[in-house]
Amino acid sequence: APKLKPKRSKKQEKSVCPIPPPDLPPKFRQLIVEEMGGRGLVLVIQKTIFFSDINPTASRFSIPFSQVKTHDFLNEAEAKELDDKNPMQVWLLDPSMKGTSITLNKWVMGSSSLYVLTNTWNPIVKNNQLKKGDTVQLWSF
């Protein structure tokens, strides 16, 4: 009688655990909400820093549209200002919890667009010892 080979089972599907959305660290939340009167906290992007983000010659942090969690972090007037190529001064609370004014721009490069933080970005990189491979979160409030 011919020997039957045991049937091979198809690869078992791996169960995928959804990654919960990151939460703003409590000390930042407390400072923003209780001391600065911030509200409507929105995660704009969680991004691994690339060399271009810490390159002192470039002096900018790029926020590609394709990686932005929600574009609702700007109100209608702010979005129009950026669309009209008018940079905006925004307040940035850096990882050391130091606030600084920084410029937010919208760049359109061919078929892709991105937001960029410029002007005072280099001191933020230096003061917080940011390096390639670090993961940062940018929140709006």
N, C-alpha and C positions, 0 to 999 in steps of 0.2 A: 504494500500500500504506500502511496506517495506520502512523504512527510509534509505536513503543513507548517509553514512558518508562522510564528505568532504575529498577529497584526501589530504594527507599530502605531502607537497613539500619536495623534497630531500634537505638535507642540502645545503645551498648556499655555493658555493666555495668562500673561502676568497681570496680576491685579494692580491697577494704577491708583495710587492714593493721591487725591487732589492736594496740591500744595496750597495751604491756606494763605490768603493774602497777607503780606507783611503788615505789622502794626507799628505805629510810631512809638518809639521807646517812651515809657512813662515820664521820664524827666523832661523830655522835649514837649510832650503833650501838656504837662503841667505848666511849663514856662509859656508856651504859646497861648493856651486857653486862659489860664488864671492871671498871668502877669502881663501878657501882651494883648489880651482881649481878642485873640484869633478865634475863628470859627470856620466850620465847613472844611475840615481837614481832608485833603484829597491827595492820594499818591499819584504823582505825575509819572515818575519813572524809577525803576530799580535797575541799576546798570553797573556792569563791571567796567572799571576804568581802563581805557586803552592808552597807549603811549601818546596818541594825539591829544588826549585830555590833560596830560601833565607836561606836555612839551612847552617849555617856557617861551619859545618863539611863537607858537600858535596862540597861547594865552586865552584858551577858551575851553568850555565844557560843552560838548555836543549832546543834543537831546533829539535823536532821530524820531520823526513822526511815527515810524513803524514800531517803535518801542514805547511810545507814550501810552500809559494805561487808560487815560481819558483826556480828551481835549476840552472838557468842561471846566478846566481849572482857570480859564480866562473868561471874563464876562464879555459881552458883545462889543463894548467900546474898546476894551483892551485888545481883543482879537482884530478889530478893524485897524487900530493903530499899527499893530505888527504887520498886517496885510498891506498897509500903506507904506511899509518900509520905515516906520518910525520906531526906533529903539525905545525901550522903557526902562526906567530905573525901578528896580524891585529890591525888597529887603530879603537878605539871605541869612539864615541862622546856620552857621557851619557846624561840623561835627564836634567842635570844642564848645559849642553853644555861644559863640561870639557872633553878634549881628553885624552885618556890613551891607552897604549899598552896592548893587551890582547891576550891570546892564543886561537886559534880556532882548534878544533880537530874533527875528525869523529870517532864515536864509532859504531861498529857493534855488536848488541846484539841478538844473535839467528837469527831470520828472519827479525828483524827490525833494522833500522839504524837511527842515529841521529847525528846532529852536537852539539857540546858543547863549550861554552865559559868558560875557566878556568883560574886559577892562580890569576888574579887580580879582580875576580868577587866580592868577599866579600867586598872590599872597595867601589865598585860601589853601592852595595846594601845599605851599611851603609851611604855613603855620600848623597845618593838620597832618603833615608828613604823608600826604596821599601818594600812593604809588600804583603802578600798573598792576592790575589783578585785584585791587580793592573793589569791594562792592559798595556803592553808595545809593541812597534813596533821596529823591527830591520830592518834597511835599509842598502843596500849596495850601494857604490858609487865609 
